[in-house]
Amino acid sequence: MRNKAKRIFGLAMATAVIGTAFSLTGCKGGSYTGTKLEDYVSTETAAVSNGGFAVEKDNFVYFINASESYTASNKYGSVEKGALMRIARADLDVGNYANVQTVVPMLFVAQNYDAGIYIYGDYVYFATPTRDKNLKGDVENTWLDFKCAKLDGSEAMKDYYFRLESNSSKYRFVEAGEGENKAVYCLYEEDGALKSYNTATDTHTVLVSGAKSTFFYNESDPTDANVYYTMSVVEEADSANPQTLNYDQLYCVNAAATATVSASEAKYTVTGGKTYDFDETYLEKSYDGYSASDYTTYPYVNLGTLVLDGVGSSSNLTQYNNESEKDTLRVEPDGYTYSLQRFANDGVYFTRTEVVKTSSEAESSQLYYLPHVRTEWNTVSGNTVLDVVAQDTTKASSSAIFTVAVKDNAREHVYFYLDGETLYKAVPNANGVATPIAMAHDLTDATLFKIEGDYLYYYTAGTNGNGLSRINYTGTKEHYNVLDPLRVKEEYQPVTVDFVDWNSAWYKPEMIGDTVLYSNAQSYGDGATAYNYVYAAKLGTTQEIIARNEAYQSVQDYIDEYDENSALQDAMEYYFRTGTRDKFDAVKSLYSEYQVEEFEAFVAKFAENGEFAGKFESNFLALVGKMKASDAEEISSSWTTLLLEEEVVETADDGMPGWAIALIVIGCVLVVGAAVAIPTIIVCKKKSARKKEAEATVNAYKRKKIDTTDDKSIDVYATDEAEEKPAEAQAEAIVEEAPNAAETVEETTEEVVEEAPVAEEEKTE
């Protein structure tokens, strides 16, 4: 039933997409009205670092403030967590992290973390869970609505450009086209096809269907409108016996690609490119789903440009080969197949395999690079002028990090890889041969991340998420002298930012100047919950990171010295991490004199002239903006629970447990019920005296906590819970057997208590 409902929902959504082709100030459909940011200034400046969770434009950093569930309420205006906010770059640089503004109070929680927010002109483009319901009344929040909003916060789309069923769909917003035709497009994948959506014309275009490989977007530039992929060559595709040839072809398509269809001839022409012609009679009679006016129903759908042709000399030319290159020398008789590795550094990396190997050379294992921008390019002979990055991909794999630089009018390739726990730097020659340089050892379970400035960043598993480390990658063999690591300068040693623990299930950290923004995976108090808000930490030079690490660690080392007094450690951690002592003071009476004294000594070290001056956790990492009230309350409660649960002790060796007091009362009941001849008043006086004595003992221990730091012989857990429960159960059973006696004693006891004289001790209190 649910699948049927989703199909109906999808059909309704498709109809809605077709039926809403009007626009409002750059965004389609009606709009929500928001609060305009009065200091917003419109400029033509391009945004920096589009595609992640933080984008910089015009001296402001726009960011998603937290990782939130896509099942959360997406009511416009009420979203506080997972919304788009901004902070002035100046405030970010000086650590004024609280000064933020909400830009779009909607959920930015698509589950594809390779695509985030995109800013073009005065608009931000994004994907958000739909608020529409299916026929059962359930919100279909696994569907994504693609929208835009004004960057000044004044308007956001109420409608949507289009929607996709999966919230993890691959997509990115890009600018493409020239002159008046330049527009923002959304590249996206659906049902195995690569498609684009023109936000200006409300037009969907199928760019490629039936590709042999997956689609490769530019890893280095999320705004790149080009995508690489490979296609098989199918001879006689418009017949009952199509033949897939052994070689294949490498293509690149742009988001703005279009085609013109000649329906009467069953052919289409890619604008500025090839024409694909098919047997209209066969397609009309036998090709399933064929529609003459719709090229996407033809046997071959490809609006891309041929980049490399693997055709061999023994193969006949087809309409998929470039006619102008038919006489070009083909190196291999049977041709090549291509396997893409990545699109990055303004070019595409791939391996190439001979269809039939004709030599013992390791042709199939070499890693090649082809720049995206090429002049006077021949797709066949181009196979002979490729850059060889590595002789094989054993080390130069998809997990390696690559760089390309132009040196002496030639491209110089460098790549970095991990072999076991050692980080290597490889600078290959023109033949792809390199003598690797060991940069660092003992990098257990590390994963290479990115290059930013002069630093190679990597990460390992942290306490709750991932840590963050880096090393200056620009050095030579002498800089990374592994034979004498003690003589290596700090700048060329790996350094970890000790206090960063980022959420591995969300976007990776973003570097803005010397500040790193990340979703904080730390938990709070005694709970295991991480609230995953965006935090900021300073990076700076390697020496500055080391100095902050040492300062942070000095506090941790001090707390660790009390490893035999976990309650005191918890109190110290609470003060260090929150910078307040209110909750401790509220339960201070539950701590021993020793614990209070040590806590006060710890607090004193954070005074202006103390050992830990300026070393609260907020001086190392801090929330950017603020939390929503419910999360803040939960965190506050978790600290309270930590302090109370670990510190309250209500029993001791010589104290009387609560169940014993209960048995005394029950004893009175039984005595009265069994011995009618004994005056009830005497029995109850004895009971009352014993009860007061017991309660006084218990109250004394509630006020004073036993300190076992020095005297290990004291057993604060003397009460045996396993024995308490049977005794209490037995007492309850006895009471049930003598209800009348219990009622009699209770009434008499109340009378006696009213008449009893007040003890001197009670008067004093």
C-alpha positions in Angstrom: 0.0 0.0 0.0 2.8 2.4 0.9 4.6 1.8 -2.5 1.3 2.4 -4.3 0.8 5.6 -2.4 4.3 6.7 -3.2 3.7 6.0 -6.9 0.6 8.1 -6.8 2.4 10.8 -4.9 5.2 10.8 -7.4 2.8 11.1 -10.3 1.1 14.1 -8.6 4.4 15.7 -8.0 5.4 15.2 -11.6 2.2 16.9 -12.7 2.8 19.7 -10.3 6.3 20.3 -11.8 4.9 20.5 -15.4 2.0 22.7 -14.3 4.0 25.5 -12.5 6.2 27.3 -15.0 6.0 30.8 -13.6 8.8 32.7 -11.7 9.0 35.2 -8.9 12.2 37.2 -8.4 14.4 34.4 -9.6 12.7 31.6 -7.7 9.7 29.7 -9.1 6.3 29.8 -7.5 4.9 31.6 -4.5 7.2 32.6 -1.6 7.4 32.7 2.1 8.1 36.1 3.5 11.1 36.3 5.9 12.9 39.0 7.9 15.2 41.0 5.6 18.8 41.4 6.7 19.2 45.2 6.8 22.9 45.1 6.3 22.8 42.9 3.2 24.5 44.4 0.1 24.0 43.0 -3.4 27.2 42.5 -5.4 28.4 40.5 -8.4 31.1 38.9 -6.3 31.4 35.1 -6.8 30.9 32.9 -3.8 33.8 30.9 -2.5 33.6 27.2 -1.7 30.2 26.4 -3.0 28.8 22.9 -2.5 29.6 22.3 1.2 27.9 23.3 4.3 29.7 26.7 4.5 30.0 29.2 1.7 31.8 32.6 1.8 30.4 35.6 -0.1 30.9 39.4 0.4 32.6 39.2 3.8 30.0 36.8 5.2 30.1 33.1 5.8 26.7 31.4 5.1 26.5 28.0 6.8 24.1 25.2 7.8 24.2 25.5 11.6 23.8 21.8 12.6 23.2 18.3 11.4 19.5 17.6 11.8 17.2 14.7 11.0 15.2 15.0 7.7 12.2 13.8 9.8 12.2 17.0 11.8 9.5 19.6 11.3 10.2 21.7 8.2 7.8 24.5 8.8 9.2 27.7 7.5 10.1 30.1 10.2 10.2 27.5 13.0 13.4 25.7 12.0 16.3 26.5 14.3 18.5 23.5 13.8 19.6 22.6 10.3 18.8 26.0 9.0 20.9 28.4 6.9 22.6 31.1 9.0 25.4 33.6 8.4 28.3 35.2 10.4 30.5 38.1 9.4 33.9 37.0 8.4 35.3 39.6 10.8 33.4 38.1 13.7 34.5 34.6 12.7 38.2 35.7 12.6 38.1 37.2 16.1 36.0 34.5 17.7 32.8 36.4 18.1 30.8 33.3 17.3 27.5 34.3 18.9 26.9 37.1 16.4 24.9 35.2 13.8 21.8 35.8 11.7 19.2 33.4 10.4 18.9 33.6 6.6 16.6 30.7 5.7 14.7 29.0 8.5 14.1 25.8 6.6 15.8 22.4 6.8 19.0 22.0 4.9 19.3 18.3 5.5 19.6 16.4 2.2 21.5 13.2 2.8 24.0 13.7 0.0 27.0 15.3 1.8 28.9 15.9 -1.5 26.4 18.6 -2.3 25.3 21.3 0.1 24.4 25.0 -0.5 25.2 27.0 -3.6 25.2 30.7 -3.9 24.8 32.5 -7.2 24.1 36.2 -7.4 21.6 37.1 -4.7 20.2 33.6 -4.3 21.0 30.5 -2.4 20.0 27.2 -4.0 19.4 24.0 -2.0 17.4 20.8 -1.4 15.0 20.4 1.5 12.6 17.6 2.6 9.1 18.0 1.2 6.3 18.9 3.6 3.6 17.3 1.4 1.8 14.1 2.5 0.9 11.0 0.7 -2.6 9.4 0.5 -2.1 7.8 4.0 -1.4 11.2 5.5 2.3 10.6 6.1 4.8 13.4 5.4 7.0 12.1 2.5 10.1 13.6 4.0 12.4 11.2 2.1 11.5 13.2 -1.0 13.7 16.3 -1.8 12.3 19.6 -3.0 14.8 21.7 -4.9 14.4 25.4 -4.1 16.0 28.8 -3.9 15.8 31.7 -1.5 16.9 35.3 -1.4 20.3 35.7 0.2 19.0 38.8 2.2 16.5 36.5 4.0 13.4 38.3 2.7 11.9 35.5 0.6 12.1 31.7 0.1 10.3 29.5 -2.3 7.0 28.0 -1.0 6.7 25.9 -4.2 9.7 24.0 -5.6 11.6 23.7 -8.9 11.2 20.0 -8.9 11.5 17.1 -6.5 13.2 13.7 -6.3 12.1 10.6 -4.4 15.4 9.8 -2.7 16.9 12.2 -0.2 20.4 10.9 -1.0 20.2 11.7 -4.7 23.3 13.0 -6.3 23.0 16.6 -7.4 24.7 20.0 -7.7 23.7 23.5 -8.7 26.0 25.0 -11.4 26.0 28.0 -13.7 26.2 27.2 -17.4 25.5 28.8 -20.8 26.8 31.9 -22.4 25.5 35.5 -22.5 21.8 35.9 -22.2 21.4 32.1 -22.0 23.6 31.9 -18.9 21.5 30.4 -16.0 21.7 28.3 -12.9 21.2 24.6 -13.6 20.7 21.7 -11.3 22.6 18.6 -12.4 21.0 15.5 -10.9 20.8 11.7 -11.4 17.5 9.8 -11.6 16.8 6.2 -12.7 20.4 5.8 -13.8 20.3 8.9 -16.1 22.1 12.2 -15.8 19.7 15.1 -16.1 19.8 18.9 -15.8 17.2 21.4 -14.8 17.3 25.0 -16.1 16.0 27.2 -13.2 15.4 30.1 -15.6 13.3 28.3 -18.2 11.8 25.5 -15.9 13.2 22.9 -18.4 14.4 19.4 -17.7 16.9 17.8 -20.1 18.1 14.2 -20.2 21.8 14.6 -20.9 22.9 10.9 -20.8 21.1 7.6 -20.4 22.6 4.2 -20.6 26.2 5.2 -19.7 28.7 2.4 -19.2 30.3 4.0 -16.1 29.0 6.1 -13.2 29.1 9.9 -13.6 32.2 11.8 -12.4 31.7 15.4 -11.1 34.6 17.8 -10.5 35.9 17.0 -7.0 38.0 20.2 -6.9 35.2 22.5 -8.0 31.6 21.7 -7.1 30.4 24.6 -9.4 31.8 22.9 -12.6 29.0 22.3 -15.0 30.9 19.4 -16.8 30.6 15.7 -16.0 32.7 12.8 -17.4 31.6 9.2 -18.1 32.2 6.4 -20.6 29.8 4.9 -23.2 29.7 1.6 -24.9 29.6 1.5 -28.7 26.5 -0.4 -29.9 26.5 -1.2 -33.6 23.2 -1.6 -35.3 21.4 -0.4 -32.2 18.3 0.2 -34.3 17.9 -3.5 -35.3 16.8 -6.8 -33.8 20.5 -7.8 -33.4 22.5 -4.9 -31.8 26.2 -5.6 -31.2 28.1 -4.1 -28.4 31.7 -3.6 -29.6 34.7 -4.4 -27.4 36.1 -0.9 -27.1 34.4 2.1 -25.5 34.6 5.9 -25.5 35.2 8.7 -23.0 32.7 11.6 -23.0 32.1 14.9 -21.2 28.7 16.6 -21.1 27.8 20.1 -20.0 24.7 21.0 -17.9 23.5 23.4 -20.7 23.7 20.8 -23.5 20.6 20.6 -25.7 19.5 18.7 -28.8 17.2 19.2 -31.8 15.0 16.3 -32.8 14.0 15.5 -36.4 11.0 13.3 -35.6 10.2 12.4 -39.2 13.7 10.9 -39.7 14.2 9.5 -36.2 17.3 11.4 -35.5 18.6 14.1 -33.2 21.5 16.5 -33.3 23.4 17.7 -30.3 23.8 21.4 -30.4 27.2 22.1 -31.7 27.9 18.4 -31.8 27.1 15.0 -33.4 23.9 13.8 -35.1 22.6 10.3 -34.3 20.4 8.7 -36.9 18.3 5.6 -36.5 15.9 3.4 -38.6 12.6 5.1 -38.0 10.7 2.1 -39.5 12.2 -0.4 -37.1 11.8 1.9 -34.1 8.2 2.6 -34.9 7.4 -1.1 -35.2 9.6 -2.8 -32.6 11.4 -0.5 -30.2 9.6 -0.4 -26.9 8.5 3.0 -25.7 9.6 4.8 -28.9 8.2 8.3 -29.5 9.5 10.1 -32.6 9.5 13.5 -31.0 11.3 12.4 -27.8 15.0 11.5 -28.3 15.2 10.0 -24.8 13.2 7.0 -26.2 15.8 6.4 -28.9 18.3 3.5 -28.6 21.2 5.8 -27.8 20.9 8.9 -25.6 24.0 11.1 -25.3 24.4 14.8 -25.5 28.0 14.8 -24.5 31.2 15.6 -26.5 33.6 12.7 -27.4 36.9 13.1 -25.6 38.8 9.9 -26.2 37.9 7.2 -28.7 39.1 3.7 -28.0 38.4 2.5 -31.6 41.0 0.1 -33.0 42.3 -0.4 -36.5 40.4 -3.6 -36.9 37.0 -2.0 -36.1 34.6 -0.5 -38.6 33.7 3.1 -38.0 30.2 3.8 -36.8 28.1 7.0 -36.4 29.6 7.2 -32.9 33.1 7.9 -34.2 34.1 11.3 -35.5 33.9 11.3 -39.2 36.7 13.8 -39.5 39.1 11.4 -37.8 38.4 8.3 -39.8 41.9 8.2 -41.4 43.7 8.8 -38.1 46.3 6.2 -37.2 44.8 3.9 -34.6 47.5 2.6 -32.3 45.9 -0.6 -31.1 44.3 -3.1 -33.5 41.4 -3.9 -31.2 41.2 -0.6 -29.3 40.9 0.4 -25.7 38.5 0.5 -22.8 38.6 3.3 -20.2 38.1 3.2 -16.4 37.6 6.6 -14.8 39.2 7.3 -11.4 38.3 10.9 -10.7 37.7 14.3 -12.2 39.8 16.8 -10.3 42.6 19.4 -10.7 41.1 20.6 -14.0 41.4 17.2 -15.6 40.3 13.6 -15.6 42.3 10.7 -14.2 41.7 7.2 -15.7 43.3 3.9 -16.6 43.2 2.4 -20.1 43.1 -1.3 -21.0 44.0 -2.8 -24.4 41.1 -4.9 -25.6 43.6 -7.5 -26.7 47.0 -7.2 -25.1 49.8 -7.0 -27.7 52.8 -6.6 -25.4 54.1 -7.5 -21.9 54.0 -3.8 -20.9 51.7 -3.0 -18.0 49.5 -0.8 -20.2 46.3 -1.6 -18.3 47.7 -0.5 -14.9 49.0 2.9 -15.8 47.2 6.0 -14.5 46.7 8.7 -17.0 45.7 12.4 -16.8 44.0 14.5 -19.5 43.4 18.2 -19.0 39.8 19.4 -19.4 40.8 22.3 -21.6 42.4 21.1 -24.8 43.2 22.7 -28.2 43.3 21.1 -31.7 42.2 17.8 -30.1 41.9 14.5 -31.9 40.0 11.9 -30.0 41.9 9.0 -31.5 45.5 10.2 -31.7 44.9 11.8 -28.3 45.6 8.4 -26.8 49.3 8.9 -27.6 49.7 12.2 -25.8 48.4 11.5 -22.3 50.2 12.4 -19.1 51.4 9.3 -17.3 50.9 10.0 -13.6 51.9 6.5 -12.3 53.0 3.2 -13.6 50.2 1.5 -11.7 47.3 2.4 -9.3 48.4 0.2 -6.4 49.6 3.4 -4.6 48.1 6.1 -6.9 44.6 4.8 -6.0 41.3 6.5 -5.5 42.1 7.1 -1.9 45.3 9.0 -2.8 45.5 12.8 -3.0 46.7 14.4 -6.3 48.1 17.8 -7.3 49.0 19.3 -10.6 51.2 22.3 -11.1 52.6 24.0 -14.2 56.4 24.1 -14.1 58.6 25.1 -17.0 55.6 25.0 -19.3 54.9 21.4 -18.4 52.5 19.8 -15.9 54.1 18.4 -12.8 52.1 15.7 -11.0 52.5 14.9 -7.3 50.4 12.4 -5.3 50.3 11.4 -1.7 49.3 8.0 -0.4 49.2 5.8 2.7 51.0 2.5 2.8 50.2 0.8 6.1 50.8 3.5 8.7 53.3 5.5 6.6 52.4 8.6 4.6 54.3 9.0 1.3 54.9 11.7 -1.3 55.5 10.7 -4.9 56.8 13.0 -7.6 56.7 11.0 -10.8 58.8 11.6 -13.9 57.3 11.9 -17.4 57.0 8.1 -17.5 55.1 7.9 -14.2 58.1 6.5 -12.3 58.7 8.0 -8.8 60.9 7.4 -5.8 58.4 8.0 -2.9 59.4 10.1 0.1 58.3 9.0 3.5 56.7 12.0 5.2 55.4 10.5 8.5 55.0 7.2 10.3 52.6 5.7 12.8 49.4 7.1 11.2 47.1 4.4 12.4 43.9 4.0 10.5 44.3 7.3 8.8 42.3 8.6 5.8 43.6 11.3 3.5 41.1 14.2 3.3 42.2 17.3 1.3 44.8 19.8 0.5 44.3 23.4 1.7 47.1 25.9 1.3 50.4 24.3 2.1 48.8 21.5 4.2 47.6 18.0 3.5 44.8 17.2 5.9 43.9 13.7 7.1 41.8 12.2 9.8 41.5 9.2 12.1 38.7 7.9 14.3 38.1 10.2 17.3 36.2 9.7 20.5 32.7 10.0 18.9 33.6 11.0 15.3 36.8 11.8 13.5 39.9 13.8 14.6 41.7 16.3 12.4 45.4 16.3 11.5 47.6 17.9 9.0 51.2 18.1 7.7 53.0 20.6 5.5 53.3 18.8 2.1 55.6 21.2 0.3 58.8 19.9 1.8 61.6 17.7 0.3 63.2 14.5 1.5 65.4 16.5 3.8 62.5 18.2 5.5 61.0 14.8 6.4 64.2 13.2 7.6 62.8 9.9 8.9 66.2 8.7 9.9 66.4 11.4 12.5 62.9 12.6 13.2 64.0 14.6 16.2 65.8 17.0 13.9 62.7 17.6 11.7 61.3 21.1 12.1 57.8 21.2 13.7 56.4 22.7 10.4 57.1 19.4 8.6 55.8 17.1 11.4 52.3 15.9 11.5 50.1 17.7 14.1 46.6 16.8 15.3 44.1 19.4 16.5 43.5 17.5 19.8 40.2 19.2 20.7 38.4 18.6 17.4 36.0 15.6 17.1 33.8 16.0 14.0 30.7 14.2 13.1 31.7 11.6 10.5 28.1 11.1 9.3 27.8 14.7 8.0 29.8 17.1 5.8 33.6 17.2 6.3 35.1 20.2 8.0 35.4 23.5 6.2 38.5 25.8 6.5 37.8 29.5 6.5 41.1 31.4 6.9 42.7 30.0 10.1 39.3 28.8 11.4 37.9 25.3 10.9 34.1 24.8 11.0 32.7 21.4 11.8 29.8 19.5 13.2 30.8 18.8 16.8 30.5 15.1 17.7 31.1 15.6 21.4 28.6 14.3 23.9 27.6 16.1 27.1 27.3 15.2 30.8 26.6 11.6 31.5 24.8 10.9 28.2 26.1 9.6 25.0 24.2 12.1 22.8 26.0 14.4 20.4 23.9 17.3 19.3 26.0 17.9 16.2 25.9 21.7 16.0 28.5 23.6 14.0 31.5 24.6 16.1 34.6 26.6 15.3 38.2 26.0 16.3 41.4 28.0 15.4 44.1 26.4 13.3 46.9 29.0 12.5 50.5 27.9 12.2 51.7 24.5 13.3 53.4 26.1 16.3 50.1 27.8 17.3 48.2 24.4 17.1 50.9 22.7 19.2 50.7 25.5 21.8 46.9 25.2 22.0 47.1 21.4 22.2 49.5 21.8 25.2 47.3 24.3 26.9 44.2 22.0 26.4 46.1 18.9 27.5 47.4 20.6 30.7 43.8 20.9 32.0 43.1 17.3 31.0 46.3 16.1 32.7 45.3 17.9 35.9 41.8 16.3 35.9 43.4 12.8 35.2 45.4 13.1 38.4 42.2 12.4 40.3 41.6 9.1 38.6 40.6 7.4 41.9 37.9 10.0 42.6 35.6 9.9 39.5 33.0 12.1 41.2 35.5 14.9 41.6 36.7 14.4 38.1 33.2 14.8 36.8 32.7 18.0 38.7 36.0 19.4 37.3 35.0 18.4 33.7 31.7 20.1 34.1 33.4 23.3 35.2 36.0 23.2 32.4 33.6 22.5 29.7 30.8 24.8 30.7 32.7 27.7 32.4 30.0 27.8 35.1 29.6 26.3 38.6 25.9 26.8 39.3 24.9 23.2 39.1 27.8 22.1 41.3 26.9 24.8 43.9 23.3 23.5 43.9 24.5 20.1 45.2 27.7 21.2 46.9 26.4 19.8 50.3 26.6 16.3 48.8 30.3 16.4 48.4 32.9 15.8 51.1 35.1 18.6 52.5 38.0 17.2 50.5 36.2 17.2 47.2 34.9 20.7 47.7 38.4 21.9 48.6 39.9 20.3 45.5 37.2 21.6 43.3 37.7 25.2 44.6 41.4 24.8 44.0 40.7 23.8 40.4 38.4 26.8 40.0 41.0 29.1 41.3 43.4 28.0 38.5 41.0 29.6 36.0 41.2 33.0 37.6 42.8 35.8 35.7 46.2 35.2 37.2 45.8 31.4 37.6 47.6 28.5 36.0 44.6 27.8 33.6 43.7 31.4 32.8 42.0 31.6 29.5 41.8 27.8 29.2 38.0 27.0 29.4 37.0 24.7 26.7 35.2 27.6 24.9 38.7 29.1 24.4 39.6 26.1 22.2 36.3 25.2 20.5 33.0 27.1 20.5 29.4 26.9 19.2 28.8 29.1 16.2 25.4 30.8 16.9 23.1 29.2 19.5 21.3 26.0 20.2 17.5 25.6 20.1 16.0 25.8 23.6 15.1 22.1 23.8 18.6 20.9 23.0 20.1 23.4 25.5 17.8 22.1 28.2 18.7 18.5 27.5 22.4 19.3 27.7 21.8 21.2 30.9 19.9 18.3 32.4 22.7 15.9 31.3 25.3 17.9 33.4 22.9 17.9 36.3 22.4 14.1 36.1 26.2 13.6 35.9 26.8 15.5 39.1 23.9 14.1 41.1 24.0 10.5 40.1 27.7 10.2 40.9 27.7 12.1 44.1 24.6 11.3 46.2 25.2 8.7 48.8 22.4 8.0 51.2 23.7 5.0 53.2 26.8 4.2 55.3 28.1 1.4 57.5 26.6 2.6 60.8 23.5 4.2 59.2 20.1 2.6 59.2 18.7 1.9 55.6 15.3 2.9 54.6 13.9 -0.6 54.5 15.0 -1.1 58.2 12.9 1.9 59.2 10.0 0.5 57.3 10.4 -2.8 59.2 10.4 -1.0 62.6 7.1 0.6 61.7 5.7 -2.8 60.6 7.0 -4.3 63.8 4.9 -1.8 65.8 1.9 -2.9 63.8 2.5 -6.6 64.5 3.2 -6.0 68.2 -0.1 -4.0 68.6 -2.1 -6.5 66.6 -0.7 -9.5 68.5 -0.5 -8.1 72.1 -3.8 -6.4 72.8 -3.0 -6.4 76.5 0.0 -4.2 76.1 -0.9 -0.5 76.1 -0.9 0.8 72.5 0.5 4.1 73.7 3.7 2.5 75.1 4.4 0.5 71.9 4.0 3.5 69.7 6.2 5.6 71.9 9.0 3.1 71.5 8.3 2.9 67.7 8.3 6.7 67.4 11.6 6.9 69.3 13.3 4.3 67.2 12.0 5.9 64.0 13.2 9.4 65.0 16.6 7.9 65.9 16.8 6.1 62.5 15.7 9.2 60.6 18.2 11.3 62.4 20.9 8.9 61.4 19.9 8.8 57.7 19.5 12.6 57.6 23.0 13.0 59.0 24.4 11.0 56.1 22.3 12.9 53.6 24.0 16.1 54.8 27.5 14.6 54.9 29.1 12.5 52.2 31.7 10.0 53.1 35.1 10.7 51.5 36.9 7.5 50.7 39.9 9.1 49.0 42.2 8.5 51.9 40.5 5.8 53.9 40.1 2.8 51.5 38.7 0.6 54.3 35.3 2.4 54.4 32.7 0.5 52.3 30.2 3.0 51.1 28.2 0.3 49.4 27.6 -1.8 52.6 23.8 -2.0 51.9 23.1 -5.2 50.0 20.4 -4.4 47.4 19.8 -8.1 46.9 18.8 -8.5 50.5 16.8 -5.3 50.6 14.2 -6.4 48.2 13.2 -9.7 49.8 13.0 -8.0 53.2 10.7 -5.3 51.9 8.6 -7.8 50.0 8.3 -9.9 53.2 7.3 -6.8 55.2 4.6 -5.9 52.7 3.2 -9.4 52.9 3.0 -9.1 56.7 1.2 -5.8 56.6 -1.3 -7.2 54.2 -2.1 -9.9 56.8 -2.8 -7.4 59.6 -4.6 -4.4 58.1 -6.8 -3.6 61.1 -3.8 -3.5 63.4 -2.0 -1.2 61.0 -4.9 1.2 60.9 -5.2 1.2 64.7 -1.5 2.0 65.2 -1.5 4.7 62.6 -4.3 6.5 64.4 -2.8 6.1 67.8 0.6 7.2 66.6 -0.8 10.4 65.2 -2.3 11.2 68.6 0.9 10.4 70.5 3.0 12.5 68.2 0.8 15.5 68.8 1.2 15.1 72.6 4.8 14.2 72.7 7.3 16.8 74.1 9.8 18.4 71.7 13.3 17.2 72.2 16.0 19.8 73.0 17.9 18.9 69.9 14.8 19.5 67.7 14.2 22.8 69.6 17.7 24.0 68.8 17.2 23.2 65.1 
